Amino acid sequence: MTAAAPDPVRLDLALIRLHPELSRRKAREAIEKGQVDLGGQTVREAGHAVADSGEVRWHPNRKAQRRARLSLPLLYADEALLILDKPPGLLSVPSSPDAHDEDTALARVMDYARHLTPHRPFAAQVHRLDRDTSGALAFALTPAARTALRALFREHRIERRYAALVEGTPREDKGLEDLPLHDEYEGGRRRVARPGEPSRPALTRWSVVERFAGGALLEVVLETGRQHQIRVHLAHAGLPVIGDRVYRGAWAAPALRSAPRQMLHARLLAFAHPLTGAAVRVLSPLPEDFRKALATLRRGAARRPPAHRRPRP
């Protein structure tokens, strides 16, 4: 039997495994300076996914390369596109065409593009994350990349995996929500469409990673990309995302009833580079608020008494 391929890890973590004397900050700095190669090619994004750590080489004496800086962590970047690590609370794009002064991920990428190509800066969205959803978010840096990336998203040739902390107890270890979403928003909400209503297909797969007392950590895979899709589908399945003020359920662990935002994180983004065909695969680490919520649920599960005890003889 062929051994299963190891799960990929971030480049900074792969470097630390090979060089335990490096701190996480020092590993990131070495990568950003262009001192780390992967498979013979210099990679300057700490979040780049590594399948074989044996291909990682650190060259501490290599002259550091200059680079434009983005005010958000980069997971991947080249001349055509970039993938950043969006924090919760930041808009992906302006809330309206007239909102020119809003702080958005797109505005920050445009500032970055102005440093890269001052005479012809270009930045464009190809998908988005809700304001309070964190994680991997891609942008195009050329018109050709925008056209090609949007085609990949439209044709569902992008692998997107999310981590979600949910309320409720999943009856199964895996689930599939194949429910079209109504075209219209009602009071800022979307919903599953009724028969005959204008709608778009929406398909969401989920699997249980860890169970808690009345909640679970799920891995969610998007087969389509409708706005609010994960949140609507999971709420419809009786598993609303913890902290979701729009689609939340009645239950929440006492310590999580005031969760600062919906506990939904875009963990992985992978696709074939639209211009070169090379594999692009990034992993976004869980942000601090998500890790704290997860730790709270784990502590609650550890304190929970066993459901069944054998009677004493």
C-alpha positions as CSV (number, residue, x, y, z in Angstrom):
1,M,0.0,0.0,0.0
2,T,1.3,3.4,-0.9
3,A,1.9,5.7,2.0
4,A,-0.4,8.8,2.2
5,A,1.3,12.1,1.3
6,P,2.0,14.3,4.4
7,D,-0.2,17.3,4.9
8,P,1.3,20.5,3.7
9,V,2.6,23.1,6.2
10,R,3.4,26.7,5.9
11,L,6.9,27.6,4.7
12,D,7.9,29.4,7.9
13,L,6.9,26.3,10.0
14,A,8.8,24.0,7.6
15,L,11.9,26.2,8.0
16,I,11.7,26.1,11.8
17,R,11.4,22.3,11.7
18,L,14.7,22.2,9.8
19,H,16.3,24.9,12.0
20,P,14.8,24.8,15.5
21,E,17.0,27.7,16.6
22,L,14.9,30.1,14.5
23,S,12.0,31.9,16.1
24,R,8.8,32.4,14.1
25,R,9.7,36.1,13.6
26,K,13.3,35.2,12.4
27,A,11.9,32.6,10.0
28,R,9.5,35.1,8.5
29,E,12.3,37.7,8.2
30,A,14.6,35.2,6.4
31,I,11.8,34.3,3.9
32,E,10.8,37.9,3.3
33,K,14.5,38.8,2.6
34,G,14.6,36.2,-0.2
35,Q,17.0,33.9,1.8
36,V,14.9,30.7,1.6
37,D,14.4,28.5,-1.5
38,L,11.8,25.9,-2.1
39,G,12.7,23.3,-4.8
40,G,15.4,25.6,-6.1
41,Q,13.2,28.6,-6.4
42,T,13.2,31.6,-4.0
43,V,9.9,32.0,-2.2
44,R,9.3,35.1,-0.2
45,E,5.9,34.4,1.4
46,A,5.8,32.7,4.8
47,G,2.4,31.2,4.2
48,H,3.4,29.3,1.0
49,A,2.3,25.7,1.5
50,V,5.2,23.1,1.6
51,A,4.5,19.4,0.9
52,D,8.1,18.2,1.2
53,S,10.3,20.1,3.8
54,G,13.3,18.4,2.2
55,E,13.1,20.9,-0.6
56,V,13.5,23.9,1.7
57,R,17.0,25.5,1.8
58,W,18.0,28.5,4.0
59,H,20.8,30.7,2.8
60,P,21.5,33.0,5.8
61,N,24.5,34.7,4.0
62,R,22.5,35.6,0.9
63,K,22.1,39.4,0.4
64,A,18.7,40.5,1.5
65,Q,16.4,41.6,-1.4
66,R,14.4,44.8,-1.2
67,R,10.7,44.6,-1.5
68,A,7.5,46.6,-1.4
69,R,5.7,46.3,1.9
70,L,2.0,45.6,2.4
71,S,0.3,46.6,5.7
72,L,-1.2,43.1,5.9
73,P,0.5,39.8,6.1
74,L,1.2,38.3,2.7
75,L,0.7,34.6,2.1
76,Y,1.8,34.7,-1.6
77,A,2.8,37.3,-4.1
78,D,4.3,37.6,-7.6
79,E,4.0,40.2,-10.4
80,A,0.5,39.1,-11.4
81,L,-1.3,38.3,-8.1
82,L,-1.1,38.2,-4.4
83,I,-2.9,36.5,-1.5
84,L,-3.1,38.3,1.8
85,D,-4.1,37.3,5.3
86,K,-7.2,39.4,6.0
87,P,-7.9,40.2,9.7
88,P,-11.5,40.1,11.0
89,G,-13.2,43.5,10.9
90,L,-11.6,44.7,7.7
91,L,-13.8,45.1,4.6
92,S,-12.6,43.3,1.5
93,V,-13.8,46.0,-0.8
94,P,-15.7,49.3,-0.4
95,S,-19.2,49.0,0.9
96,S,-20.5,51.2,-2.0
97,P,-19.0,52.8,-5.2
98,D,-19.0,56.2,-3.4
99,A,-17.1,55.0,-0.3
100,H,-13.7,56.2,-1.4
101,D,-12.2,56.8,2.0
102,E,-13.1,53.4,3.6
103,D,-10.2,51.3,4.9
104,T,-10.4,48.1,2.9
105,A,-8.1,45.3,1.8
106,L,-8.4,46.4,-1.8
107,A,-7.3,50.0,-0.8
108,R,-4.2,48.6,0.9
109,V,-3.4,46.4,-2.0
110,M,-3.6,49.4,-4.3
111,D,-1.1,51.2,-2.1
112,Y,1.2,48.2,-2.4
113,A,0.7,48.2,-6.2
114,R,1.7,51.9,-6.3
115,H,5.1,51.0,-4.8
116,L,5.5,48.1,-7.2
117,T,4.6,50.0,-10.4
118,P,4.3,53.7,-9.6
119,H,3.5,54.6,-13.2
120,R,0.8,52.0,-13.8
121,P,-0.5,50.6,-10.5
122,F,-3.3,48.1,-10.8
123,A,-5.2,46.1,-8.2
124,A,-8.5,44.3,-8.6
125,Q,-10.7,42.0,-6.5
126,V,-11.4,38.5,-7.7
127,H,-13.5,37.3,-4.7
128,R,-14.3,38.6,-1.3
129,L,-14.6,37.6,2.4
130,D,-17.3,39.1,4.7
131,R,-16.0,41.9,7.0
132,D,-15.9,39.6,10.0
133,T,-14.5,36.5,8.2
134,S,-10.7,36.3,8.4
135,G,-8.2,34.5,6.2
136,A,-6.8,34.0,2.7
137,L,-8.0,36.6,0.2
138,A,-6.6,36.9,-3.4
139,F,-6.2,40.0,-5.6
140,A,-5.0,40.5,-9.2
141,L,-2.2,42.9,-9.9
142,T,-2.6,42.9,-13.7
143,P,-5.7,43.0,-16.0
144,A,-4.7,39.6,-17.5
145,A,-4.5,38.0,-14.1
146,R,-7.9,39.5,-13.1
147,T,-9.6,38.0,-16.1
148,A,-8.0,34.6,-15.6
149,L,-8.5,34.5,-11.9
150,R,-12.2,35.4,-12.2
151,A,-12.6,32.7,-14.7
152,L,-11.1,30.2,-12.2
153,F,-13.5,31.3,-9.5
154,R,-16.5,31.3,-12.0
155,E,-15.6,27.7,-13.1
156,H,-15.1,26.5,-9.5
157,R,-11.5,25.6,-10.1
158,I,-10.3,27.1,-6.8
159,E,-9.9,25.0,-3.7
160,R,-11.3,26.9,-0.7
161,R,-11.3,25.4,2.8
162,Y,-12.6,27.2,5.9
163,A,-12.5,26.5,9.6
164,A,-15.8,27.1,11.4
165,L,-16.7,26.9,15.1
166,V,-20.4,26.1,15.2
167,E,-23.2,25.7,17.7
168,G,-25.1,22.5,17.9
169,T,-24.2,18.8,17.6
170,P,-23.7,17.4,14.1
171,R,-25.5,14.1,13.7
172,E,-23.0,12.9,11.2
173,D,-19.3,13.3,10.7
174,K,-19.8,14.8,7.2
175,G,-22.5,16.7,5.5
176,L,-23.4,18.2,2.1
177,E,-25.7,21.2,1.8
178,D,-26.9,21.5,-1.8
179,L,-29.4,24.3,-1.5
180,P,-29.9,27.3,-3.8
181,L,-29.8,30.7,-2.3
182,H,-32.4,33.3,-3.0
183,D,-31.2,36.2,-5.2
184,E,-32.5,38.9,-2.9
185,Y,-31.3,40.2,0.4
186,E,-34.0,40.7,3.0
187,G,-33.1,43.0,5.9
188,G,-29.4,42.3,5.3
189,R,-29.9,38.5,5.3
190,R,-29.9,35.8,2.7
191,R,-31.9,32.6,2.8
192,V,-32.4,29.3,1.1
193,A,-34.6,29.8,-1.9
194,R,-38.1,28.3,-2.1
195,P,-39.2,26.4,-5.2
196,G,-39.8,28.8,-8.1
197,E,-38.0,31.8,-6.6
198,P,-35.1,33.4,-8.4
199,S,-31.9,31.8,-7.1
200,R,-28.4,30.5,-7.7
201,P,-27.0,27.1,-7.0
202,A,-25.0,26.7,-3.9
203,L,-23.1,23.7,-2.7
204,T,-21.2,23.4,0.6
205,R,-19.4,20.4,2.1
206,W,-18.4,20.1,5.7
207,S,-16.8,17.6,8.0
208,V,-16.3,17.4,11.8
209,V,-12.7,18.0,12.9
210,E,-13.4,18.1,16.7
211,R,-16.5,17.8,18.8
212,F,-17.3,19.7,22.0
213,A,-20.2,20.0,24.5
214,G,-22.9,21.4,22.2
215,G,-20.5,22.6,19.5
216,A,-18.0,21.5,16.9
217,L,-15.0,22.6,14.9
218,L,-15.7,22.0,11.2
219,E,-13.7,22.0,8.0
220,V,-15.9,23.6,5.3
221,V,-15.3,23.2,1.6
222,L,-16.9,25.7,-0.8
223,E,-17.9,24.2,-4.2
224,T,-19.6,27.4,-5.2
225,G,-19.0,30.9,-3.9
226,R,-22.2,32.8,-3.0
227,Q,-22.2,35.7,-0.5
228,H,-23.0,34.4,3.0
229,Q,-23.2,30.8,1.6
230,I,-21.4,29.0,4.5
231,R,-23.3,31.0,7.1
232,V,-26.7,30.4,5.6
233,H,-26.1,26.7,4.8
234,L,-24.7,25.9,8.3
235,A,-27.5,27.8,10.0
236,H,-30.1,25.9,7.8
237,A,-28.5,22.6,8.9
238,G,-28.9,23.6,12.6
239,L,-25.2,24.4,13.0
240,P,-24.9,28.2,13.0
241,V,-21.5,29.8,13.2
242,I,-20.7,30.9,16.7
243,G,-20.7,34.7,17.0
244,D,-22.8,35.2,13.9
245,R,-25.2,38.0,14.8
246,V,-27.2,37.5,11.6
247,Y,-27.8,33.8,11.3
248,R,-27.0,32.6,14.9
249,G,-29.0,30.0,16.8
250,A,-30.4,30.1,20.3
251,W,-27.5,28.1,21.9
252,A,-24.0,29.2,22.6
253,A,-21.4,28.1,25.2
254,P,-21.7,30.6,28.0
255,A,-18.2,31.9,27.5
256,L,-18.8,32.4,23.8
257,R,-22.2,34.2,23.9
258,S,-20.2,37.5,23.5
259,A,-17.9,36.2,20.7
260,P,-16.5,39.3,19.0
261,R,-17.4,38.1,15.5
262,Q,-18.5,35.0,13.6
263,M,-15.9,32.3,14.1
264,L,-15.3,31.6,10.4
265,H,-11.8,31.6,8.9
266,A,-10.6,31.1,5.3
267,R,-7.9,28.5,6.0
268,L,-6.7,27.3,2.6
269,L,-6.7,28.7,-0.9
270,A,-5.2,26.6,-3.8
271,F,-5.3,26.8,-7.6
272,A,-3.2,26.6,-10.7
273,H,-1.6,29.9,-11.4
274,P,-3.7,31.5,-14.1
275,L,-0.7,32.7,-16.2
276,T,2.0,30.1,-15.5
277,G,0.0,27.0,-14.5
278,A,2.3,26.5,-11.4
279,A,0.6,25.3,-8.2
280,V,-0.3,28.0,-5.8
281,R,-1.4,26.8,-2.3
282,V,-1.4,28.9,0.9
283,L,-2.4,28.2,4.5
284,S,-3.6,30.9,6.8
285,P,-3.0,30.4,10.5
286,L,-5.9,30.7,12.8
287,P,-6.1,34.2,14.2
288,E,-5.9,34.9,18.0
289,D,-9.6,35.4,18.6
290,F,-10.4,32.1,16.9
291,R,-7.7,30.2,18.8
292,K,-9.1,31.6,22.1
293,A,-12.7,30.6,21.2
294,L,-11.4,27.1,20.3
295,A,-9.5,26.9,23.6
296,T,-12.6,27.9,25.5
297,L,-14.6,25.1,23.9
298,R,-11.9,22.6,24.6
299,R,-11.7,23.6,28.3
300,G,-15.5,23.2,28.5
301,A,-15.3,19.7,26.9
302,A,-12.5,18.7,29.4
303,R,-14.6,19.7,32.4
304,R,-17.7,17.9,31.1
305,P,-18.4,14.8,33.2
306,P,-18.7,11.5,31.2
307,A,-22.1,10.9,29.7
308,H,-22.3,7.3,31.1
309,R,-20.6,5.8,34.0
310,R,-20.4,2.1,34.8
311,P,-22.2,1.2,38.1
312,R,-19.9,0.2,40.9
313,P,-19.7,-3.5,41.6
